[in-house]
Amino acid sequence: MKKSKLIWLTIIPFTLLLAACEEEATEVNQGVHFSEKTAQTSTSENKAEEKVETKEIQLNHNVNFKGQTIPIQTTVAINPNRLNNWLYTVPTTVELGVKLTNDLNNLEINVLNAYSDVSLSSKYAKYNGLRQDSMNIDYAKTNNAQGIAIDKDMPFSIPFEIESVDNSEQFVYGWNGYVASDYEYVTEREIKRSSNGVNLNIVWTLGIKDKQSNRMFATNVKDTIFFESKRPKE
């Protein structure tokens, strides 16, 4: 019995030493913080559903095109319950939107592609940037290869349905280090001990049609939004 206790006493300090020596990331980038200060309340409604309250953040971009400024506004809306406490082991839906804030007489703006991904933010190099889920939808072949039109009164929006980490083999294998043919699922508490939230990366590819020449050009609008997660009480 004494020998067994001695073994356990030896293992415990060694385990703590390994945790303390986890390699830290050289640089941890975080996007715009999605918090109560930056968000505003909005309500979405579907005829078949009840009204759902969300928190929305609006980001303004000025795209330069041949000496002309194109004012673009992007939006991200989310359930208030996720606002300051991102949950990894349950699905989360984020509504992404884009529109013009002022119409332009000589240009037409179209959505050609919507890309987004969610990745872990951690001070540990092993976990920082680990992807939870991603979305990539191409609209370039719709509307006679013009994409989907947007203007001041008609924005475009799409839900990004983010799967839980338990449904992502890539995440679970990455978390466990790709060292075994089988793997164990990670827990919410385990992830929150080693991370402080996630970055939502969004890229809108927009087509710019010059009405005078009838030529189509393209540009990108990018956003990175940070969602915080609460550390578990030990």
KAHUQUI-V861575 format. One record per residue. N is the residue number from 1. RES is the residue in one letter. OMEGA is omega in radians with two decimals (NA if undefined). Layout:
n=<N | N>
res=<RES | RES>
omega=<OMEGA | OMEGA>
This chain:
n=<1 | 2 | 3 | 4 | 5 | 6 | 7 | 8 | 9 | 10 | 11 | 12 | 13 | 14 | 15 | 16 | 17 | 18 | 19 | 20 | 21 | 22 | 23 | 24 | 25 | 26 | 27 | 28 | 29 | 30 | 31 | 32 | 33 | 34 | 35 | 36 | 37 | 38 | 39 | 40 | 41 | 42 | 43 | 44 | 45 | 46 | 47 | 48 | 49 | 50 | 51 | 52 | 53 | 54 | 55 | 56 | 57 | 58 | 59 | 60 | 61 | 62 | 63 | 64 | 65 | 66 | 67 | 68 | 69 | 70 | 71 | 72 | 73 | 74 | 75 | 76 | 77 | 78 | 79 | 80 | 81 | 82 | 83 | 84 | 85 | 86 | 87 | 88 | 89 | 90 | 91 | 92 | 93 | 94 | 95 | 96 | 97 | 98 | 99 | 100 | 101 | 102 | 103 | 104 | 105 | 106 | 107 | 108 | 109 | 110 | 111 | 112 | 113 | 114 | 115 | 116 | 117 | 118 | 119 | 120 | 121 | 122 | 123 | 124 | 125 | 126 | 127 | 128 | 129 | 130 | 131 | 132 | 133 | 134 | 135 | 136 | 137 | 138 | 139 | 140 | 141 | 142 | 143 | 144 | 145 | 146 | 147 | 148 | 149 | 150 | 151 | 152 | 153 | 154 | 155 | 156 | 157 | 158 | 159 | 160 | 161 | 162 | 163 | 164 | 165 | 166 | 167 | 168 | 169 | 170 | 171 | 172 | 173 | 174 | 175 | 176 | 177 | 178 | 179 | 180 | 181 | 182 | 183 | 184 | 185 | 186 | 187 | 188 | 189 | 190 | 191 | 192 | 193 | 194 | 195 | 196 | 197 | 198 | 199 | 200 | 201 | 202 | 203 | 204 | 205 | 206 | 207 | 208 | 209 | 210 | 211 | 212 | 213 | 214 | 215 | 216 | 217 | 218 | 219 | 220 | 221 | 222 | 223 | 224 | 225 | 226 | 227 | 228 | 229 | 230 | 231 | 232 | 233 | 234>
res=<M | K | K | S | K | L | I | W | L | T | I | I | P | F | T | L | L | L | A | A | C | E | E | E | A | T | E | V | N | Q | G | V | H | F | S | E | K | T | A | Q | T | S | T | S | E | N | K | A | E | E | K | V | E | T | K | E | I | Q | L | N | H | N | V | N | F | K | G | Q | T | I | P | I | Q | T | T | V | A | I | N | P | N | R | L | N | N | W | L | Y | T | V | P | T | T | V | E | L | G | V | K | L | T | N | D | L | N | N | L | E | I | N | V | L | N | A | Y | S | D | V | S | L | S | S | K | Y | A | K | Y | N | G | L | R | Q | D | S | M | N | I | D | Y | A | K | T | N | N | A | Q | G | I | A | I | D | K | D | M | P | F | S | I | P | F | E | I | E | S | V | D | N | S | E | Q | F | V | Y | G | W | N | G | Y | V | A | S | D | Y | E | Y | V | T | E | R | E | I | K | R | S | S | N | G | V | N | L | N | I | V | W | T | L | G | I | K | D | K | Q | S | N | R | M | F | A | T | N | V | K | D | T | I | F | F | E | S | K | R | P | K | E>
omega=<3.13 | -3.14 | 3.12 | 3.11 | -3.13 | 3.11 | -3.13 | 3.11 | 3.12 | -3.09 | -3.05 | 3.10 | -3.14 | 3.11 | 3.12 | 3.12 | 3.12 | -3.14 | -3.10 | -3.08 | 3.12 | -3.08 | 3.14 | 3.11 | -3.14 | 3.14 | 3.12 | -3.13 | 3.09 | 3.14 | 3.08 | -3.11 | 3.07 | -3.06 | 3.12 | -3.09 | -3.07 | -3.03 | 3.01 | -3.09 | 3.05 | -3.11 | 3.06 | -3.07 | 3.04 | -3.09 | -3.08 | -3.08 | 3.05 | 3.09 | -3.12 | 3.12 | 3.10 | 3.00 | -3.04 | 3.02 | 3.14 | -3.13 | -3.09 | -3.14 | 3.02 | -3.14 | 3.13 | -3.14 | 3.11 | 3.11 | 3.14 | 3.14 | 3.08 | -3.11 | -3.12 | 3.04 | 3.06 | -3.13 | 3.03 | -3.14 | -3.05 | 3.06 | -3.12 | -3.14 | -3.14 | -2.93 | -3.12 | 3.13 | 3.14 | 3.10 | -3.03 | -2.99 | 3.03 | 3.13 | 3.10 | 3.09 | 3.10 | 3.14 | -3.12 | -3.11 | 3.10 | 3.11 | 2.97 | 3.06 | 3.02 | 3.11 | -3.12 | -3.06 | -3.02 | -3.07 | 2.97 | -3.12 | -3.10 | 3.04 | 3.13 | -3.10 | 3.05 | 3.12 | 3.06 | 3.01 | 3.11 | -3.11 | -3.07 | 3.00 | -3.08 | 3.07 | 3.12 | -3.09 | -3.10 | -3.04 | -3.06 | 3.13 | 3.12 | -2.99 | 3.07 | -3.14 | 3.11 | 3.14 | 3.11 | -3.06 | -3.08 | 3.10 | -3.03 | -3.10 | 3.12 | 3.08 | -3.14 | 3.10 | 3.11 | -3.05 | -3.11 | -3.06 | 3.03 | 3.01 | -3.07 | -3.06 | -3.10 | 3.09 | 3.05 | 3.12 | -3.14 | 3.08 | 3.02 | -3.10 | -3.01 | -3.11 | 3.11 | -3.09 | 3.13 | 3.13 | -3.12 | 3.10 | -3.12 | -3.14 | -3.07 | 3.09 | 3.12 | 3.13 | -3.10 | 3.00 | 3.10 | -3.03 | -3.06 | 3.11 | 3.03 | -3.08 | 3.09 | 3.09 | -3.13 | -3.11 | 3.10 | -3.12 | -3.12 | -3.14 | -3.09 | 3.08 | -3.02 | 3.14 | 3.10 | 3.12 | 3.14 | 2.98 | 3.02 | -3.14 | -3.07 | 3.05 | 3.02 | 3.00 | -3.04 | 3.03 | 3.12 | -3.12 | 3.08 | -3.06 | -3.09 | -3.12 | -3.10 | 3.11 | -3.13 | 3.07 | -3.10 | 3.06 | 3.13 | 3.00 | -3.02 | 3.04 | 2.97 | -3.10 | 3.14 | 3.05 | -3.08 | 3.00 | -3.10 | 3.08 | -3.13 | 3.06 | -3.09 | NA>
